[in-house]
């Protein structure tokens, strides 16, 4: 009797356990389903129940990506250029839907402007605040002065003049002759040269006139008041002594004030967008032509490892390392403490991984963002949703 009663209790217990398991499984499924639905609604809003804080903006960079329910982050920049996420952007053909987080006290999004771009070096440079740009220009100028100083020390060294200069000039002459036969390169070079002659040459001449004048006067006096030997050559053979003019360049390269003025003016010329674009293309072509020559590789290696120039190259290496480190911090960092910005680091990571990065920035309609809006092509909202 006891056995029968025990079996009955056991069967009832098994039934209850199975029922509880089924209830638990159903409850778990419902909870998971609710989490998924809440996740979708948190991204897209409770369609039909609430009116999300959203706007539609035009875009013509990306193809329709409406199947991506997660979208991409939208950022806003503060006065120092630091970014914070304020919403999500969903890409459609020729337009983009931006949903702003409800917990942010933003002004009317429909009255703002939107930047939609791909993450690239050009985009990163456009995002650099004006204050950082000014400091970067100083770093570049310091590096340029160090390069000029090093090249001056190397090229005016007796060892370079006697051992390396003839071969260097021969290789450069070959490259220039090859480039001169390329009509497209010649036209680009002529256009760049015209910009310098028309807009920068006179300013450079005026800036260096006070330093240049005494040297020219001294050389001219040596030419017009020659020694008896020089006067004899002029009378008998018609030979004019031009050695004083040939030594002017050496004297000027030893003048620190002259080098600073030339470096500053050439930096302004190189910063011209027309020159920067053409110079980048021409520099790449020239560098490729030179580096393709096995003789130049051997020559450059011998110059770099020559003990006579080791000290000069070491100084340049230290300055270049400091400048590169400072420039990188000013490109990626924001504020006085140059804390790395999350948006910049996301773009850099995507570029390193070879991925296309959707760069979306919302700008309120104020004058503080006008320069960035112009640089990156901000557009106004089509409609609010």
Secondary structure, 3 states (H helix, E strand, C coil): CHHHHHHHHHHHHHHHHHHHHHHHHHHHHHHHHHHHHHHHHHHHCCECCECCCEEEEECCCCCCCCCCCCCEEEEEECCCCCEEEEEEEEEECCEEEEEECCCCCCCCHHHCEEEEEECCHHHHHHHCCHHHHHHHHHHHHHHHHHHHHHHHHHHCCHHHHHHCHHHHHHHHHHHHHHHHCCHHHHHHHHHHHHHHHHHCHHHHHHHHHHHHHHHHHHHHHHHHCCCHHHHHHHHHHCCCCCHHHHCHHHHHHCCHHHHHHHHHHHHHHHHCHHHHHHHHHHHHHHHHHHHCCHHHHHHHHHHHCCHHHHHHHHHHHHHHHHHHHHHHHHHHEECCCCEECHHHHHHHHHHHHCCCCEEEEEECCCHHHHHHHHHHCCEEEEEEC
